[in-house]
Amino acid sequence: MKKLAVFLYSMGPGGAERNVANLLPFLVKHYEVHLILMSKVIAYEIPSEVQIHFIENSDPYESGLKKLARLFLAMPMLAFKYKNLCQSLNIDTQFVLMNRPCYIAAIARILGLRARLVISERSCPSILYKDDLSGRVNKFLLTHLYKKADLILANAAGNKEDLVRNFGMSEAKTKVLYNALDLKTINLLKDEPLESDFKPFFINIGRLDSGKNQAMLIKIIASISDPRATLGILGKGPLKDELQNLIDKFGVGDRVKLLGTDKNPFRHIKNA
């Protein structure tokens, strides 16, 4: 049986993590799967057949400045550690998600890791990365390191176009692969009752960061006087306090609420 490394930052309550959780039960039927993480946060059920490894244990919700500092200070060491782990496990293929794991895996390739490298890009980098120091560093790393991959999978056609047009990725090895959905599980989970009386008309699900732009949604709700215009925001992230301050500033605390995380977002979607 071929050996597959699935490498991402954590298995916290996010979209990339949920996609991996959906894929693992199927991957274990065809591969010996090794899940490699950089944080011990695990919010999803992992099949017993999957072997879990940690190359470090960092905070998945740390600020952008901390991420940038760690990017320079820790990335070469982590790439060396990741390379050695994959070589000791005799990994045949790497499936890597999220920016820092992708950078680390690409550097490991430069250091001599020969296992096939498949990168999954789940954002539109031109929009996600702003013209500040952190954004410029990420754009530089993405441009030069993603090209080390054997295959780049974008989860939307627009994301693929951005990678090819704005970051110089090869169109021949950049493909679109949409998110996996477990419809059977979704249909079961959507009927679980909500514990809160707050059932917003609009629901937003995503990490609380600038790329998701929940601030725009809050401002839009504040501009609508209709009391039926309510918004629930599911997620965690570095902008939690900033978004709460924005809610307070516009005086819409009764109509806009930060709901934290929930392993079952489908019941919120059903009630929206």
RANORPE-V584651 format. One line per field, one symbol per residue. ss: DSSP state (A for helix, B for strand, O for the rest). phi: phi as a letter, one per 30 degrees, with the letter a starting at -180 (. if undefined). A space follows every 50 residues. Layout:
ss=???
phi=???
This chain:
ss=OOBBBBBOOOBOOOAAAAAAAAAAAAAOOOOBBBBBBOOOOBOOOOOOOO BBBBOOOOOOOOOAAAAAAAAAAAAAAAAAAAAAAAAAAOOOBBBBBOAA AAAAAAAAAAOOOOOBBBBBBOOOAAAAOOOOAAAAAAAAAAAAAAAAOO BBBBOOAAAAAAAAAAAOOOAAABBBOOOOOOAAAAAAAOOOOOOOOOOO OBBBBOOOOOOOOAAAAAAAAAOOOOOOOOBBBBOOOOOAAAAAAAAAAA OOOOOBBBBBOOOOOAAAAAAO
phi=.dcccccbdacddbdddddddddeeddddbbdccccbcbddbcbdceddd ccbbcabcddcdddddedddeddcddddddddeddddddhdcbccbbidd eddddddddddjdceeccccccbcedddcdccddddddddddeccddddd accccaddddeddddcbiddddccbcbdddbcdddeddddcddddcddbd dcbbbledbdddhdeddddddddcdddddcbccckbldcedddddddded icddcbbdcicbdcdddddddd
